[in-house]
Amino acid sequence: MIFVNIKKRKFWLRHIENSWTRRSVLWLSGVRRVGKTCLCQSLPDIEYFDCELPKTRRLMEEPESFLDSCKSKRIVLDEIHRLANPSELLKIAADHYPQLKIIATGSSSLGASTRFKDTLTGRKLEIWLPPMISDDMPVFGISDMERRLYRGGLPPFILSKDYPEREFQEWLDDYWAKDIQELFRLERRFSFQRFVELLFSQSGSIFEATQFSRPCEVSRTTISNYLSVLDLTFVVHVIRPFSTRRSSEIISAPKVYAFDTGFVCHFNDWDSLRDEDKGLLWEHYVLNEIQGKLQNRRLHYWRDKRHHEVDFIWKRKGKELSAIECKLSADRFDPTGIKSFRHVYKKGMNYVVAHDVTRSFRRKYDNLTVEFLNLAQLIKKLS
């Protein structure tokens, strides 16, 4: 099969190739229309199978016969959750066909679907493809950060000549029909979609389940279940507070971010972006970059009961805590939040990641040292 006019997303192609040196089976997840299929089709010497097609599913009913028949040593199994028992095929491939390099795709994390009877622990590596990161923008000819923030990072949406208003709702309808119904079989479509719309319009805020119960006409328990489903399918990112359970800290209420800035703008009905809107969206973009490039969703935020806050806390085992503030402009930084955090947690680096910084620099605020840098420099520091 020959594919044409497919963009070469070099960062992700390198990541896939490197991952294949560690495991023969890769699981590529990400939301609808983020570009999983096109990315896989752009891999060299690939044999592509679309598991949404009945004839493809019939071909895989006997896994060994199918794997024996593969003409290439590199195989894409797109939308593999459509198989009756996808984990069986991948397990056999990992254990008995190590010469085959397989990349399987789906919208959710591997353990999200009841069809995966085995999570393939130790047999696969997981890769999450986020909305467009900074390395992707020049590939698609995008140089305008405001366009990226306003339209979001799904390639068809940002590349559309006209504002894709209808496509946002179509995406939500497809998500309900093809992900939620097939994988989770939830009921009450109105309540679920209303919850998604409210979350997106309040994205980046502290989450309280009770405030959504009445407008969505469901219980608090159901709201918590909805949130778990959205998190498993990468439609929201649940950022837990960092805490050592001090009485002065917020210890349980998470912040919830929509997966994409375009959906935040759409469900807030923004025709243009004010400075405060851009600041909020930049925070989302930084989150997307850190989680995508580092393949790690375990960021935290910090807040005390006097409302002092740090946007993100980066914690790695055996390392000191990094405090990260996101500012569209370095001049808008207020050190109060990081000062309060460092009053409690003394050691670690303090970063302000700003869109207008080209060369990193440091400033002192009394005894506090803060490094100002751009997003690419921040990623290197955190790696």
Summary of the structure (lengths in Angstrom):
residues: 383
radius of gyration: 21.7
end to end distance: 37.5
largest distance: 69.4
contacts: 1190
relative contact order: 0.09
helix: 42%
strand: 19%
